Amino acid sequence: MRMIDLIVKKRDAQTLTTEELAFIVNGYTDGSIPDYQMAAWLMAGYLNGFSAKETANLTLLMAQSGNQMNLSKINGIKVDKHSTGGVGDKTTLIVGPIAAACGVPIAKMSGRGLGHTGGTADKLESIPGYQIVMGMQDFLKQIQQIGIALVSQTDNLAPADKKIYALRDVIGTVESIPLIAASIMSKKIAAGADAILLDVKVGNGAFMQTLQQAQELANTMVQIGEKVGRKTMALLTNMDIPLGNAIGNQLEVIESIEILKGRGNKNLMEICLVLASYMLYLADKGSLEICKKLAQQAIEDGSAFEKLRQVVIAQGGDVSYIDDPKKFQQAPIIVPYTAKKEGYISKIDTKKCGIACCILGAGRERKEDIIDEKAGMVLQKNYGDYVKQGETIAVLHTSKQQTLNPAIDLLDDAFLFSECPPEKQILIYRS
């Protein structure tokens, strides 16, 4: 078998067999297939597409390229949750403890942020002392003891995906829905959960800009999950507005604590309750209505917040910061961003808000970049709110004075105003 022949086959829009796909995945992972040939094949697939069978087979082969977690020693239905990425998306910090407090084992591996979207691993590391790296035996032991572990992804979890994604990122093939689905689901399958909930973001701050794109991606991933015997469901959620008020790692941890105490942004609270209720539903805890009541109760009785405390203690974090978020050290430069005109906030360019926070230091453009865990912004006004000229819309946090002007320039283009109140935003489009 030769790689050149498989490039030609995909160039001519033919379907590859499982054996041919295995040759490609294994060869690229072990280095016997060079970048230039893999790039040619990926571009051919991007242009001509992949069949449902090809996509499923590619996903499984990528999942099998490294270690696959065995969670069978953990009692109960293990449920994993994945978000396709958004601005201010701190839902794992909230729904994980809620689900665990309701008796669902949570074995969660999360990635780091890149570009304008944040990463859960970075948020967790902003808690002093918190260890996101854990050995497999300790990982399983912690879940058995307290029902939840929140760690970073291991290097050998779907290593084929890691190599392929890095190449796709620089050759213009990121937008392929089959390749996106294979990338996400290969990691979810390798992570070993019995059931998977997918939170597919859609809107100007998400990778999927339209409902049609988001639905196609959701359908593809659900089909893959079901094909390999994992109970899989997907929600389509709004990313035309930031998720909550805080954007930035430490700031989002503080907001997550507020939500778990039953306070804070109502939109974030509602989306987290819905996500948690679907996780409970996948774990056979009852109807969706019952599961939402269980999730709500876990916040009201304090058990979800206590579960966050337990996971922070178990992973070496200083729980006093969770008990008293005022202990978090603030950025040395904190300035208000004010409205340039009067009116109702009728549109927010969420992606520009995310990029502005990256400029302030909260994100990274390259994987090796070092982030400022204190940087970001907290919205004082949100979509639909009426503001007067000069009134504070957001408070910016940074350690570098030189980042303020470029960030403010972006924000000047991120907020649109109108004389009349805008239509109410739909938070969850489809399930």
Rosetta blueprint (number, residue, H / E / L):
1 M L
2 R L
3 M H
4 I H
5 D H
6 L H
7 I H
8 V H
9 K H
10 K H
11 R H
12 D L
13 A L
14 Q L
15 T L
16 L L
17 T L
18 T H
19 E H
20 E H
21 L H
22 A H
23 F H
24 I H
25 V H
26 N H
27 G H
28 Y H
29 T H
30 D H
31 G L
32 S L
33 I L
34 P L
35 D H
36 Y H
37 Q H
38 M H
39 A H
40 A H
41 W H
42 L H
43 M H
44 A H
45 G H
46 Y H
47 L H
48 N H
49 G L
50 F L
51 S L
52 A H
53 K H
54 E H
55 T H
56 A H
57 N H
58 L H
59 T H
60 L H
61 L H
62 M H
63 A H
64 Q L
65 S L
66 G L
67 N L
68 Q L
69 M L
70 N L
71 L L
72 S L
73 K L
74 I L
75 N L
76 G L
77 I L
78 K L
79 V E
80 D E
81 K E
82 H E
83 S E
84 T L
85 G L
86 G L
87 V L
88 G L
89 D L
90 K L
91 T H
92 T H
93 L H
94 I H
95 V H
96 G H
97 P H
98 I H
99 A H
100 A H
101 A H
102 C L
103 G L
104 V L
105 P L
106 I E
107 A E
108 K E
109 M E
110 S E
111 G L
112 R L
113 G L
114 L E
115 G L
116 H L
117 T E
118 G L
119 G L
120 T H
121 A H
122 D H
123 K H
124 L H
125 E H
126 S L
127 I L
128 P L
129 G L
130 Y L
131 Q L
132 I L
133 V L
134 M L
135 G L
136 M H
137 Q H
138 D H
139 F H
140 L H
141 K H
142 Q H
143 I H
144 Q H
145 Q H
146 I H
147 G L
148 I E
149 A E
150 L E
151 V E
152 S E
153 Q L
154 T L
155 D L
156 N L
157 L L
158 A L
159 P H
160 A H
161 D H
162 K H
163 K H
164 I H
165 Y H
166 A H
167 L H
168 R H
169 D H
170 V H
171 I H
172 G L
173 T L
174 V L
175 E L
176 S L
177 I H
178 P H
179 L H
180 I H
181 A H
182 A H
183 S H
184 I H
185 M H
186 S H
187 K H
188 K H
189 I H
190 A H
191 A L
192 G L
193 A L
194 D L
195 A E
196 I E
197 L E
198 L E
199 D E
200 V E
201 K E
202 V E
203 G L
204 N L
205 G L
206 A L
207 F L
208 M E
209 Q L
210 T L
211 L H
212 Q H
213 Q H
214 A H
215 Q H
216 E H
217 L H
218 A H
219 N H
220 T H
221 M H
222 V H
223 Q H
224 I H
225 G H
226 E H
227 K H
228 V L
229 G L
230 R L
231 K E
232 T E
233 M E
234 A E
235 L E
236 L E
237 T E
238 N E
239 M L
240 D L
241 I L
242 P L
243 L L
244 G L
245 N L
246 A E
247 I E
248 G L
249 N H
250 Q H
251 L H
252 E H
253 V H
254 I H
255 E H
256 S H
257 I H
258 E H
259 I H
260 L H
261 K L
262 G L
263 R L
264 G L
265 N L
266 K H
267 N H
268 L H
269 M H
270 E H
271 I H
272 C H
273 L H
274 V H
275 L H
276 A H
277 S H
278 Y H
279 M H
280 L H
281 Y H
282 L H
283 A L
284 D L
285 K L
286 G L
287 S L
288 L H
289 E H
290 I H
291 C H
292 K H
293 K H
294 L H
295 A H
296 Q H
297 Q H
298 A H
299 I H
300 E H
301 D L
302 G L
303 S H
304 A H
305 F H
306 E H
307 K H
308 L H
309 R H
310 Q H
311 V H
312 V H
313 I H
314 A H
315 Q L
316 G L
317 G L
318 D L
319 V L
320 S H
321 Y H
322 I H
323 D H
324 D L
325 P H
326 K H
327 K H
328 F L
329 Q L
330 Q L
331 A L
332 P L
333 I E
334 I E
335 V E
336 P E
337 Y E
338 T E
339 A L
340 K L
341 K L
342 E L
343 G E
344 Y E
345 I E
346 S E
347 K E
348 I E
349 D L
350 T H
351 K H
352 K H
353 C H
354 G H
355 I H
356 A H
357 C H
358 C H
359 I H
360 L H
361 G L
362 A L
363 G L
364 R L
365 E L
366 R L
367 K L
368 E L
369 D L
370 I L
371 I L
372 D L
373 E L
374 K L
375 A L
376 G E
377 M E
378 V E
379 L E
380 Q L
381 K L
382 N L
383 Y L
384 G L
385 D L
386 Y E
387 V E
388 K L
389 Q L
390 G L
391 E L
392 T E
393 I E
394 A E
395 V E
396 L E
397 H E
398 T E
399 S L
400 K L
401 Q H
402 Q H
403 T H
404 L H
405 N H
406 P H
407 A H
408 I H
409 D H
410 L H
411 L H
412 D H
413 D H
414 A H
415 F E
416 L E
417 F E
418 S E
419 E L
420 C L
421 P L
422 P L
423 E L
424 K L
425 Q L
426 I L
427 L L
428 I E
429 Y E
430 R E
431 S L
